[in-house]
Amino acid sequence: MRKPIYIRPLTKDEQQTLQEGLRSSNAFVLRRCQILLASARGQRARVIAHTLGCDDQTVRNAMHAFNTQGLTTLTPRSSAPQRTPHAAFDATRREPLRALLHQSPRTFGHPTSQWTLALAAKVASAERLTRRPLSGESIRRALARLGVRWKRAKHWITSPDPASIRKKNDAPG
């Protein structure tokens, strides 16, 4: 059985703030204050959870947060992940990506003459344009930052056949 956790001893200011929080119109603040004051009275997390009608892990999370962050835990925060997404290609690596896509995939040892997003991601990783392997979606976003739409990017492709332009112009339709 795990050792029960409690919040650290409250200062007079913290006690007063938590008591005032019991009159809050914000449900989050009210619930947190109820949890913290009950813990300060010596109640265990499971008992507090049963009394308040919430999960005991919610109570333990509130206690841990208070023990590490203090009264700032009374401010509701976003439940979204705290990671900030960053661009896979920084400004210095986007132009080499554009130059890479102006070449044929055959230049890099692939049997096709048309780029796909997945193939572009694979070659960009192999050419060390990125620190880690990427998805095709990351390539599409990097191109969008360059002001290039993927459908347009596919028209950059040239055939390795020197007579391809003549053949293309001679083709009917």
N, C-alpha and C positions, 0 to 999 in steps of 0.2 A: 504494500500500500504506500502511495506517495505521501510525503509530508505535506500537510495543508499549508497553503500560502495565505498571507495576510498583507495588508498594506503597511507601510512603515508608519511610525507614530506621526500624528498630525500636529502641525504647529497651530497656534491660535488663529492666525490669518487663514490658514487652509480650512480649519474647522468652520470658521465663519463663512467663507466662500462656499463651502459645500452645503451648509445650512441654507444660505440664500439661494443656492441652486435648486433646492427642493420646491421653490416657488416659481421656477422658470416655466415659461410657456413652451420652450423647446423640449421635445420628448427625449432627445439624445442627452441633453444636459441633465434633465431630471433623473433619467435612468442611471447615468454615471454617478451622480451624487448619491442616489439610493444605494448603489453597489458599494461605493467607497465608504460611506458612513456605516453601513452594515458590517463591512470588514473591519472597520476601526472598533466596532463594538465586540469583535471577536467571533463573528459568525463565519462559518466555512462557506466556500464557494458553492457547494452543492445546495446548501440550505438557502443561501441568498438567491440562487437561480430558481429554486422551487417557489420561493416566496414571491419573486418578481415575475415568474412565468417566462423565463428565458433559459437559454442553454448555459450549463455550468462553464463551458469553455469561453463564452462571452464574458462571464464574470471574471474568470482568471485573466483573460486578455486585458480587461479594464484595470485589474489590480497590477499586472505587470507594467502596463503603460504608465500608471500613476507612480509606481515605484521608480521608474526610470526618467519620466518626463515631468512629473509634478502636475500642477493644475492646468497645464496646456492640454491635457487629455480631455478637458471639458469642451474643447472646441472641436466641432465635427469636421472631419476632413473627408476628402474624396475617397471612395472605396476602390478607385481605379488603381492599377499598379503604379508604383512610384517611379518606374523607369521612364526616362525620357528617350523617345526614339531618336536616333541620329541617322544621318544620311550614310549609306554604305560607301558612297563615293564622295570624298570631299572635293572642293573646287579644283584642286590640282590634279585630281585623278579622272575628272569627267572628260577632259579633252583627250587624254590617251584612250579613253573608252570610245569616243567618237572616231578617232583615228583607227582604232582596232576594227570598228564596224565598217569602215570604208574599204577594208581589205576583204578578200575572199576567205571563207573558212578553210578552203583548201591550203591556204598559206600556212595554216596552223596544223595541217595534217588530218583534216576531216574530209570525208568523202563527198560532201555536199557543197553546193555553191550558194546556198541560201542560209541566212542566219535565222535561228529561232532564238527566243529569249533564253531558253534553257541552255542552248549551245553557247550563246554569248556569255552567259554567267559562268559556264564551265571554262571557256577560254580566258575570260577575264581573271578567273582564279588561277589558272595555270600560268598566265603571264604576270602574275603577282601585282595586279592592279588593285587588289583588295587584300585585306588581312585574313579574311576567312571566306569559305565558299558561300556563294550567294544563290538566291532564287532568281528566276526569270523576272519576277515582279520587282525585285530590287534594280535590275537593269532597266526595266520600263520606267521606274521612278527617276533614275539617274538621267535617262534620256529626256524625260519630261522637264527636269531642271535645266537641261540644255536648250529647251524650247523645241524639242524634236518629238513628234509623235511616232510610235512604233510602226504604224503602217507606212509612214513616209520613210522610215529608216530602211525598210526592206527594199526600197527602190534604189538604194545606193549601190546595190550589188552589181558587179560586172562579171562577165563570163571570162574564163581564162583563154577561151578561143579567140585568137586575134581577128578572125573573120566574123565574129558574132554580130557586130554592128551592121555589116553588109547583109548578112543573112536575115537579121531582124527587119531591115528596111525592105528586103526583097520578098519577105513573107506576105502572102495575101491576107487581107482583112486587117 
